[in-house]
Amino acid sequence: MAPIYKLSYFDVRGLAEPIRLLLHDQKIEFIDHRFDRNEWTKIKPTILKFGQVPCLYENGNAIVQSGAIMRHLGRRFGRKCGNSFDNFNEITIFALDLYGNANEMTYVDEIYDGICDLRKKYAPFIYTECSKEEVEKFTKEVLLVELQKFENLLKGKKYILNDKISFADYSLFDMLDTLLTLSPACLSSFPALKVYHADFITDHPNLKAYLKSDDHKKIRLN
């Protein structure tokens, strides 16, 4: 029997959006529980581990920390199991397509952590108002340098693991999509990243449908 999923997070994209993208793209049914700051004060005491979100409930069991959730889903789901949940426990042991083999897992973890590092660097520009000069300085001295690293890693590849999608691809796509929202021309010097972002939408109809929906379009970045 398929597990029952519920994802709890604020009504913004933030740290939960890569999780939503993965779940929608892989056709994994879930309850997208979004709340405001007032409701958060009631929810927070019920999340015992760290009192933070996003929180993914799998059959009622709470999983926190966005990275842990993404890795968990990477181990849980992939092309080998699809949406068939017969002998679920046995299937999930081998369903590593969203994570890879041992060496691929390490590489995916490296890229995922690199994405998280860059997100921390541009997050202040989402949460606070910055001057035009500050944005230009950050773009020139930090963003362009960091994006070049990902450009080099993706050249000649469809996904991070060549032709096989991983959980980290959803985080990379979300990061690029966020940056394009903040600065529409930010990928103009990075053809591989530009193609990656465009093809990710074109090649994933489930994801494309979600991106066009009000559930995605009408929520703030943070």
C-alpha positions in Angstrom: 0.0 0.0 0.0 1.3 3.5 -0.9 2.5 5.5 2.1 0.5 8.6 3.1 2.4 11.8 2.8 1.8 15.3 4.3 4.2 18.2 3.8 3.9 21.1 6.3 5.4 24.5 5.5 4.7 28.1 5.3 2.7 29.4 2.4 5.8 30.3 0.5 8.3 28.5 -1.8 11.3 28.6 0.5 12.9 25.3 1.7 9.8 23.2 0.9 9.6 24.0 -2.8 12.2 21.4 -4.0 10.3 18.8 -2.0 7.0 19.8 -3.7 8.7 19.7 -7.1 10.0 16.2 -6.5 6.6 14.9 -5.2 4.6 16.5 -8.1 7.1 15.3 -10.8 7.2 11.7 -9.4 3.4 11.7 -9.1 3.5 11.0 -5.4 0.3 12.0 -3.8 0.6 14.2 -0.8 -1.2 16.7 1.3 0.4 20.1 0.8 -0.3 21.7 4.2 0.5 25.4 4.1 0.1 27.7 7.0 0.6 31.3 8.1 2.6 32.7 11.0 -0.3 32.6 13.4 -0.9 28.9 12.8 2.8 28.2 13.1 2.8 29.1 16.8 0.3 26.2 17.3 2.1 23.7 15.1 5.7 24.3 16.3 5.3 22.6 19.7 4.0 19.4 17.9 7.2 19.0 15.9 9.4 17.4 18.6 12.7 16.9 16.9 13.8 20.5 16.2 10.6 22.5 16.2 11.1 23.5 12.5 9.8 23.1 9.1 9.6 21.8 6.4 8.2 18.7 8.0 7.2 15.6 5.9 4.9 13.2 7.6 5.2 9.6 6.1 2.4 7.5 7.5 2.3 9.9 10.5 6.0 9.7 11.2 7.6 13.2 11.1 10.8 13.8 9.1 12.4 17.2 9.4 15.4 19.0 7.9 15.0 19.8 4.2 18.2 17.9 3.2 17.1 14.8 5.2 13.7 14.9 3.5 15.2 15.1 0.0 17.6 12.3 0.7 14.9 10.2 2.2 12.7 10.6 -0.9 15.7 10.0 -3.1 16.1 6.6 -1.4 12.4 5.9 -1.5 11.4 6.6 -5.1 12.8 6.2 -8.6 12.1 4.7 -12.0 12.4 1.2 -10.7 9.5 1.4 -8.4 7.4 4.1 -10.2 4.0 4.2 -8.5 3.7 0.5 -7.8 3.7 -0.1 -4.1 3.2 -3.8 -4.0 5.7 -5.3 -1.6 6.6 -1.7 -0.7 9.3 -2.4 1.8 11.1 -4.7 -0.5 10.9 -2.3 -3.5 12.1 0.7 -1.6 15.4 -1.0 -0.7 16.4 -1.1 -4.3 14.6 2.1 -5.6 17.8 4.2 -5.7 17.2 5.9 -9.1 16.7 9.3 -7.4 20.0 8.9 -5.5 22.2 6.6 -7.5 24.8 3.9 -6.5 27.3 4.4 -3.7 29.7 6.6 -5.8 26.8 8.5 -7.3 25.3 9.1 -3.9 28.4 10.9 -2.8 28.5 13.0 -5.9 24.8 14.0 -5.6 25.4 14.9 -1.9 28.3 17.1 -2.9 26.2 19.0 -5.5 23.2 19.2 -3.2 25.4 20.8 -0.4 26.9 23.2 -2.9 23.4 24.3 -3.9 22.5 24.8 -0.2 25.7 26.9 0.2 24.8 29.2 -2.7 21.2 29.5 -1.4 22.5 30.8 1.9 24.5 33.5 0.0 21.6 34.9 -1.9 18.9 34.3 0.7 19.5 37.8 2.3 18.4 39.4 -0.9 15.1 37.6 -0.6 14.4 38.3 3.1 15.6 42.0 3.2 15.5 45.0 0.9 18.9 45.7 -0.6 20.2 48.6 -2.6 20.8 48.4 -6.4 24.5 48.8 -5.6 24.5 45.9 -3.2 22.7 43.6 -5.7 25.2 44.5 -8.4 28.1 43.9 -6.2 26.8 40.5 -5.1 26.0 39.5 -8.7 29.4 40.4 -9.9 31.6 39.2 -7.0 29.6 36.2 -5.8 26.7 35.0 -8.0 28.5 34.9 -11.4 31.5 33.1 -9.8 29.3 30.5 -8.1 27.1 29.9 -11.2 30.2 29.3 -13.3 31.0 26.3 -11.1 27.6 24.8 -11.8 27.9 25.7 -15.5 31.1 23.7 -15.6 29.6 20.7 -13.8 26.6 20.5 -16.1 28.2 21.0 -19.5 27.2 18.1 -21.8 24.8 16.7 -19.2 21.0 16.4 -19.1 21.0 16.0 -15.3 23.6 16.0 -12.5 24.0 12.3 -13.0 24.2 12.6 -16.8 20.9 11.0 -18.2 19.5 10.0 -14.8 17.6 12.4 -12.6 18.4 12.7 -8.9 16.8 14.4 -5.9 19.4 17.2 -6.2 18.2 18.1 -9.6 15.0 19.4 -8.1 17.0 21.6 -5.8 19.2 22.9 -8.6 16.1 23.7 -10.8 14.4 25.5 -7.9 17.6 27.5 -7.2 17.9 28.6 -10.8 14.1 29.3 -11.0 14.4 31.5 -7.9 17.4 33.4 -9.3 15.6 34.0 -12.6 12.7 35.4 -10.7 15.1 37.8 -8.8 17.2 38.6 -11.9 15.7 37.5 -15.3 19.1 37.9 -17.1 21.2 36.0 -14.5 21.8 33.0 -16.8 22.6 34.9 -19.9 26.3 34.0 -19.6 25.6 30.4 -18.7 24.2 28.4 -21.7 24.3 25.0 -20.0 22.3 26.2 -17.0 19.9 28.1 -19.3 19.2 25.0 -21.3 19.0 22.8 -18.2 16.3 25.1 -16.7 14.3 25.3 -19.9 14.5 21.5 -20.6 13.7 20.6 -17.1 10.2 22.2 -17.6 9.7 20.9 -21.1 10.7 17.3 -20.3 8.7 17.0 -17.1 4.9 17.4 -17.9 3.9 16.8 -14.3 6.3 19.5 -13.1 5.2 21.8 -15.8 1.6 21.5 -14.8 2.4 22.3 -11.2 4.5 25.3 -12.2 1.5 26.7 -14.1 -0.9 26.1 -11.3 -2.0 28.7 -8.7 -0.5 26.5 -6.0 2.9 27.6 -7.4 2.4 30.9 -9.1 0.5 32.6 -6.3 3.0 32.0 -3.5 6.0 34.2 -2.6 9.6 33.1 -2.7 9.9 33.5 1.0 
